[in-house]
């Protein structure tokens, strides 16, 4: 592994030994992709078994904790895990979390629903842009036409008292992955309005700018 990214294997909750080569390889590939467009930051990566936190369809999940730390949780019992570690999905997941870390060095992830939608949408679109890949399943769970037919009130995005799990994981009144899909499409609208943007803009654009694009595109309403 490179000198800038350090992987820490947290094995009190389970042995991750057999997955180490695939995870190291994916991290190295992600780092190479990032280095071609921006300066690679120093990061600590925490890896542990935590079945209750993973995305069942892929057997793992990422979470950014700060501007310099993100984690990967895996479920060794998940039948999808091995294939998803090696088919590029993990590379994309790592780049997604690294984007969060880099954004935390500027505007931050955010405290309101609107800011969270923008941060998730930017991370997803950044991966699609850098790797020329399609949206992940959680980024296209609802059609664009349906999103536009049911625009979200702008005032809803402005409150810090929102249920993150309900919006993003489907634990409440919203469909699973609604937040990821809406954020991805809001950023798509912003990209259509702005065309090519600098790499730095991917991390530093304000949430208000992206939200304004979502409003103009009919994804949001006053």
C-alpha positions in Angstrom: 0.0 0.0 0.0 1.2 3.6 -0.6 2.7 5.7 2.1 -0.3 8.1 2.1 -3.1 5.6 2.8 -2.8 3.3 5.8 -5.1 0.3 6.3 -5.9 -0.8 9.8 -7.4 -4.3 10.2 -9.8 -4.3 13.1 -10.3 -8.0 13.8 -11.8 -8.2 17.3 -15.2 -8.6 15.6 -14.0 -11.2 13.0 -11.1 -12.4 10.9 -10.7 -10.4 7.6 -7.5 -12.1 6.6 -8.7 -13.8 3.4 -10.0 -10.5 2.1 -6.9 -8.4 2.7 -5.3 -8.9 -0.8 -8.5 -7.8 -2.6 -9.1 -4.8 -0.3 -5.5 -3.7 -0.7 -5.6 -4.1 -4.4 -8.9 -2.1 -4.7 -7.4 0.7 -2.5 -4.3 0.9 -4.7 -6.4 1.1 -7.8 -8.6 3.8 -6.3 -5.6 5.8 -5.2 -4.1 5.6 -8.8 -7.4 6.9 -10.3 -7.5 9.8 -7.8 -3.9 10.7 -8.3 -4.5 11.4 -11.9 -6.8 14.3 -11.2 -5.9 15.7 -7.8 -3.4 15.5 -5.0 -3.9 12.4 -2.9 -4.6 13.1 0.8 -3.2 11.2 3.7 -5.9 8.8 5.0 -6.5 6.1 7.5 -8.8 3.2 6.4 -10.4 1.1 9.0 -11.6 -2.4 8.0 -13.7 -4.7 10.2 -16.5 -7.3 10.1 -19.8 -5.7 10.9 -22.6 -7.6 9.0 -25.4 -5.4 10.3 -24.1 -2.3 8.6 -23.3 -3.6 5.1 -25.3 -3.2 1.9 -26.7 -6.7 1.4 -26.5 -6.6 -2.4 -22.7 -6.2 -2.2 -21.6 -7.5 1.2 -19.8 -4.4 2.4 -20.2 -0.7 3.0 -18.2 2.5 3.4 -18.5 5.3 5.9 -16.4 8.5 6.1 -15.8 9.6 9.7 -13.6 12.7 9.2 -11.4 14.4 6.6 -8.7 11.8 7.3 -10.5 8.6 8.2 -13.0 6.4 6.6 -14.1 2.8 7.3 -15.1 -0.3 5.4 -17.3 -2.9 7.0 -17.7 -6.4 5.5 -19.9 -9.4 6.0 -17.9 -12.6 5.4 -21.1 -14.6 5.4 -22.6 -12.6 2.5 -22.6 -14.7 -0.7 -22.1 -11.5 -2.8 -19.0 -10.3 -1.0 -16.1 -12.0 -2.8 -17.3 -11.1 -6.3 -18.0 -7.5 -5.4 -14.6 -7.1 -3.9 -13.0 -8.0 -7.2 -15.3 -6.6 -9.9 -14.7 -2.9 -9.4 -17.5 -2.2 -6.9 -15.1 -1.8 -4.0 -12.9 0.6 -6.0 -15.9 2.7 -6.6 -17.0 2.5 -3.0 -13.5 3.6 -1.8 -13.5 6.6 -4.2 -16.9 7.6 -3.0 -15.7 7.7 0.6 -12.5 9.5 -0.3 -14.6 12.2 -1.9 -16.5 12.6 1.4 -13.2 13.0 3.2 -12.0 15.6 0.7 -15.3 17.5 1.0 -14.9 17.4 4.7 -11.7 19.5 4.3 -13.8 22.2 2.7 -17.6 22.7 3.0 -18.0 19.6 5.1 -20.6 16.8 4.7 -23.3 19.1 6.1 -26.0 19.0 8.8 -29.2 19.6 6.8 -31.0 17.2 4.5 -30.1 19.4 1.5 -26.4 19.3 2.4 -26.4 15.5 2.8 -28.2 15.1 -0.5 -25.5 17.2 -2.2 -22.6 15.5 -0.6 -23.9 12.0 -1.5 -24.8 13.1 -5.0 -21.4 14.7 -5.6 -19.5 11.6 -4.4 -21.6 9.4 -6.6 -21.2 11.6 -9.7 -17.5 12.0 -9.0 -17.0 8.3 -9.2 -19.1 8.0 -12.4 -17.1 10.9 -13.9 -13.7 9.6 -13.0 -14.3 5.9 -13.8 -16.8 6.4 -16.6 -19.2 4.1 -14.9 -23.0 4.0 -14.5 -24.9 5.0 -11.4 -24.9 2.5 -8.6 -28.2 0.7 -7.8 -28.8 3.1 -4.9 -28.2 6.1 -7.2 -30.9 5.1 -9.7 -33.5 3.4 -7.4 -36.3 5.9 -8.6 -36.7 7.1 -12.1 -36.0 10.8 -13.0 -39.6 11.2 -14.2 -40.9 10.0 -10.9 -38.6 12.3 -9.0 -39.8 15.3 -11.0 -43.4 14.2 -10.6 -42.9 14.3 -6.8 -40.6 17.3 -6.1 -39.4 17.8 -2.6 -40.2 21.0 -0.8 -37.2 23.3 -0.5 -38.1 24.0 3.1 -37.7 20.2 3.8 -34.1 20.4 2.7 -33.3 23.3 5.0 -33.9 21.6 8.4 -31.1 19.8 10.3 -33.8 17.8 12.1 -34.3 15.2 9.4 -34.2 11.4 9.6 -31.1 10.3 7.6 -32.0 6.6 7.8 -35.5 7.2 6.5 -34.3 9.3 3.5 -31.3 7.2 2.5 -32.0 3.7 3.8 -35.8 3.5 3.6 -36.5 2.9 7.3 -39.4 5.4 7.4 -41.8 6.9 5.0 -39.5 7.1 2.0 -38.5 4.4 -0.4 -35.1 2.8 0.1 -32.3 4.8 -1.4 -34.5 7.8 -2.2 -31.9 10.2 -0.8 -29.0 8.8 -2.8 -31.0 8.8 -6.0 -32.3 12.4 -5.5 -28.9 13.7 -4.6 -27.3 12.0 -7.7 -29.9 13.6 -10.0 -29.5 17.0 -8.3 -25.8 16.9 -9.1 -26.6 15.7 -12.6 -28.7 18.8 -13.0 -25.9 21.0 -11.7 -23.5 19.4 -14.1 -25.8 20.0 -17.1 -26.0 23.7 -16.2 -22.2 24.1 -15.7 -20.7 21.7 -18.2 -17.1 20.8 -17.4 -16.0 21.7 -14.0 -12.5 21.8 -12.4 -11.6 18.9 -10.2 -11.5 21.2 -7.2 -15.1 22.2 -7.8 -16.1 18.6 -7.3 -15.1 19.0 -3.7 -15.8 22.6 -3.0 -19.1 23.6 -4.7 -21.6 24.9 -2.2 -24.7 22.9 -1.4 -26.8 26.0 -2.3 -25.5 26.0 -5.8 -26.4 22.4 -6.4 -29.8 22.8 -4.7 -30.6 25.8 -7.0 -29.9 23.5 -10.0 -32.2 20.9 -8.5 -34.9 23.5 -8.1 -34.5 24.7 -11.7 -34.7 21.0 -12.9 -38.0 20.4 -11.2 -36.6 18.0 -8.6 -37.4 20.4 -5.8 -40.2 23.0 -5.4 -40.8 26.1 -3.3 
